[in-house]
Amino acid sequence: MDQQVIRTLADDDMQAVNQLIYQRLQSDVALVNQLAYYIISGGGKRIRPLLAVLSARAVGYEGKAHTHLATIIEFIHTATLLHDDVVDESEMRRGRDTANQLFGNAASVLVGDFLHTRAFQMMVELGNMRVMQLLSDATNLIAEGEVMQLMNCNDPTTTEDNYLQVIYCKTAKLFEAATHCAAVLAGQPVHVEEALRDYGKYLGTAFQLIDDVMDYSSNSETMGKNIGDDLSEGKPTLPLIHAIAKGSAEQKKRIEQAITERNGMEYLNEILDILQQTNALGYTVARAEQEAQKAIDALAVLPESTYKSALKALASLAVHRQA
């Protein structure tokens, strides 16, 4: 099953989600409307809300609250992007200027706050305390993950285990919340909840690991951001962590310099060579493939359906994407 078939399968639900997104973006404050519309309409893949609606359908949900859930998930994600771009001083996302580049840091932070609080208003409207607990816990953990990542910046001693914990918190947790909450909305038994929770967690981890690879192997037109952005921000992602562990003393020293120094991008070409020589990108892809397979295995308890097949296909596509 390819991506187009998956999108067609979820088309009615995703159209409802998109309509709800734009409806609930509305504010009496003009700048909120302008900036929020800019970031939401930026051509994102909507993978997290897609997972929410597919997961709900895969366990037989026939109501409409799953589109509400999917919208909440997208608002939390978008708020996080707005704040991330300010923290990282990013200039490009999805092939366009970032919101902070166009509107300034203050406006980006405040509209990010608006989207977070709008998401919580919508959680209340769902009237499901369990879903609210899962989503509020996830939102809090994401914030902790971002702080952990900030602490790791310019630190070449970051371990693989520590880094995997960071990406679980800052990325995989929202994937997990999307799929887990779908099972809760559908009133599924605990073992099904756990299966969809694990599916989202493993898929989110695989997704982030491939992002790490693409930062060193793609280009700005494909990725929508500049190659080596992670290096310029001093982020010790898994490719660099592996290269430090497997490289020569000289290679290790160069990577540590690149992570530690503010002008680390001066070493980009050298770092790319070292990543190739230590098979760091291949190693990271292999780790992503392991996580994707764990996601697929977690779905074994679900009944067979086209929606289950779509979830399995998404896990495979996550590690074979170009953007």
N, C-alpha and C positions, 0 to 999 in steps of 0.2 A: 504494500500500500504506500503510494507516494504522498508527498505533501499536499498536492492539489486534491487528491481524493479525500484526504483527511479534512481539508478546509471545506470541501463540498458537503461532506457528511455533517459538519457542525455549522453549516452556513446559516440556517434559520436562527439557531441559538446565538451565534456570534453577531448577527445583524441586530438582534434584540439587545445584546450587550453593548454594542457600539451606540445604539440609539439611547440607551440608558446612561452611558458615559457622557455623551454630549448634553443630555437633559440635566444631569446632576452636576455638571460643571458650572452651570449658570450661577452668576453672582450679581448683586447690585453694584459691585465695585468693578469698574471698567478694566483696570489693570489685571485683576484676577482672571476675568474672562479672556483677555488678550494673551496673557502668558500661559495660562492653563491650556487654552486651545492650541497654542503653538507647540507645546511639549507633547500633548496627547495626540495631535495630528501628525507627529513626526515620522510616521511610517514604521513604527515598531511591530514586531511579529505577534504581539498579544499572546505569547505562548502560555503565560500563567493563567489568564482567563480561559483560554482554550482548554487547558488541562482541567479546570474546574468543571466546565460544561461536559466534556467528554467523560470525566470520572463519574459525574452524576448520572449520565445516560447509561454508562456501562453497568451500573447497579440498578437500573430500571426506574430511575426517578422520572416522574411525569409532570411534576409541578413547574412553577416558574421562578422559584426563589433561587435556583442555581445561577440565573443570569444576574440577579442581585449580588450574589456571592462573587461572581466573576468580576463585576464592576468594582466591588470593594477591593479585591485583590489587585486590580489594575491601578486603582488610585494609590494604594499603599506603595506599589512598585514605582509609580511615577514620582511620588513624593520623595522616595529614596533617591531616585536618579537626580532630581533637582538639587537635593542636598549634597550628594556625592560630587556632582560637577563643581560645586562651589568649593568643597574641601580639596578636591584634586586640581583645582584651577584649570579644568578642562575647557578646551575651545571648540571641540567638534564631537558630535554624537549623531549617529545614524546619518552621516554624510552632510549634516547641517551645523550651523553655529549652535552652540549650546545656549540655553536660555540665559544663563548668567553672562555670557558674552554679549548678548543683545540687550538684555534688560537690566543687568547689574546683579551683584551678589545679594543685596538686600531684598530685592523683589523676588528673586528665585527662592531664597530661604523662606520668605513669608508665604509665598504661594504654595510651596511645599507643605508648610504648616496647614494651609487651607485644605489641601487635598487629604492630608492625614486626618484632620478633624471631620471632613466630609465623609471619609470612609467610616469613621466611628459613628457618625449619625446614622449611616446606612446599616451598620451592624445592629444598632438598637431597633431599627425598623424591621429587621429580620425576626426579632422576637424569640431568638433561640440562644439561651444563655450559654450553652456548650460551645456553639460556634463563636460567640463573642469571646469566650475565654480563650479558645484556641487562637483566634486572630489577634487578640490583644497581647497574648503571650508571644506570638510570633513577631509582632511589631516591636515589642520590647527587646527580643533576642536579636533582631536585625540591627537595632541601634547598638547593642553591645558588640555585635560582630564588626560594625563599622569602627567602633572605638578600638577594638582589638587590632584591626587592620592598620589603623593610624599608629598604634604603638609599635607595630612590626615594621613600619616604613623606615628605610635606611638601616635596617638591622639584618646583616648577612648571617647571623647565627640562628635565624628562624628555622625551626625543624619542619619536616614534612607533616608530622602529626599535628603540630601547632597550626600549620597553614590549613590543613584539612578541617580543623575545628573552626577556623575563621570563615572558610567558604561555606561550611554548613550553616553557620549563624547568618552570614550576610546575604547568601544567595539561596542555598538549598532549603532553608526554613520556609520561605514563602511558597516555593513549589510544594513542599510538604503540606503546608496549611491549605493550599488550594485543593489538593486531592483528598486530604483527610476530612476537611469540612464538607466536601461534597458527599462523602459517605455518611457523615453525621446528619446532614440535611435529609438524606434519603432513608434515615432510620435503620441503618444497617447494623448487624451484630458486630461485636468487638473484633472478631478475627478479620472481618472485611475492612473495618476501619483501619486496623493495623496494616493490612496489606496495601491499601491505598496510601496510607501515611508513608510506609517504607518506599513505595514506588516513587512518590514525589521527592522524598529525600535523596534517593539514589540518582534519580534523573537530574535533579538540581545540581548535585555534585558533578556529574558527568558534563552537564552544560557549562558550568563554570570552568572546569578543567580545559575544555576545548576553547573557551574564550582565552584562557591563558596561552594556549598554543598559538591561536590566531594572532595574538598580539605580536608575535615574533615571526609569523609566517605568511600573513596576509598583506593587504595594502589598504590605504585609506578609502579607495573607491569601493572595495568589497566589504570592508568592516564598518565603514562609516566613522572611523576614528583613525588617528595616526599610528603607524607601526612604532612599537617601542614605547608607547605611552606608559605602560607599567614601569619600565625602566626609568623613564624620565621622572616618575613620581617616587622612585626609590622603593617600589614594591617587590619584595622577594617572593615571586610566585613559584609554583612547582618546577617549571623548567630551570629556573636559576638555582633553586634549592638542590635539584638533582645534579646539575652541572658542577656545583660546588663540591658535592659529595663524591663525584666520580672523576673530576678533572685533575690535572696535574697541579702541583703547588703554584706554578706560575699562572695557570688558568684560574685557579681558586682566588688568587690575589687580585687578578684583574676584575673578576666578577664582584668581589667584595668592594673594590674601589668604585665600580660603577653603581653599586647599590648605595654606598655610603656618601659619595660626593654629589654635590648639587649639579655638577655638569656631567652626570653619568652617560648622557646621550652621546658624548664625544667618543665613547667606547662601543657604540652600537654595532658597528661592523665586526669588531673583534668578538663581541659577545655572541653575535649570530654565528660566527665561525665555531666558537667554543660549544654552543648549543648543538651544532651539527656533529662535531667531533665526539661529544659525550652522549649522543643520541638522547638528549634531554627532551626534545619534542616528541620523539617516538615513545619514550618512557611515559610521558604525560598522556599521550593518546591511549596507550595501553591501559593506564589507570582509569581513564574515562570509559574505555570499553568494558572494563570490569564492573564499574558502577552501573553502566547502562544494562549490562546483563543481569545484575542483581535487581534492577528495577523491573525488568521483564519477568524474572523468576517470581517476584513478589505478587504478580497478577494471577498466579496459578489458581488461586481460590475463587476467582471471579468466573461467572458463567461465560461461555463462548458467545461472542456477539461481534458485530462490526465495530462497535465502540471499543471493546477490549482490543481488537486487532489494531485499531487506530492508536491506542495508548502504547502498545508494543512497538508499533512502527515509529512513533515519535521518539521512543528511547533509542532506537537504531539511528534515526535521522539526526539526533542530537550530537552524535559523534562523527557524523559524516557530512556536516554542513560547511558551507563556505562563508557564512555571515551570521 
